[in-house]
Amino acid sequence: MDEQIADPRLPRHSIGFGGPWHATLAELRAELPDDLRMDFEEEYQAALAEANADGDLRPLADLLPPWQGTLARHRSQDHPGT
C-alpha cells in the first residue's frame, strides 16, 4: 500500500502580501480606522506570541486574511467605483 506522508516543510497555509487584497502589516496599521487598528493589534500580538511559543505560523496565517479583507473593504468605501 502506497501512502503519502505529508511533508512538514510544505505549507498548509499561505500568507499573502501585496496588492489591493493582501495588505502588509504596515498598511494594516496605517490604514485601519483607530478602533479597528486597536482590535487588530491586540489580535496580532496574541497570534504572534502563540507563533513564537510553538514555532507554528498558523495563528498568523489564520489571523491576517480576515483583516486584509477588512482593509480591502475599507479601501473600496474610500474609493467608489474601484
Secondary structure as GFF3:
##gff-version 3
##sequence-region A 1 82
A	DSSP	alpha_helix	25	31	.	.	.	ID=ss1
A	DSSP	alpha_helix	34	54	.	.	.	ID=ss2
A	DSSP	alpha_helix	58	78	.	.	.	ID=ss3
###
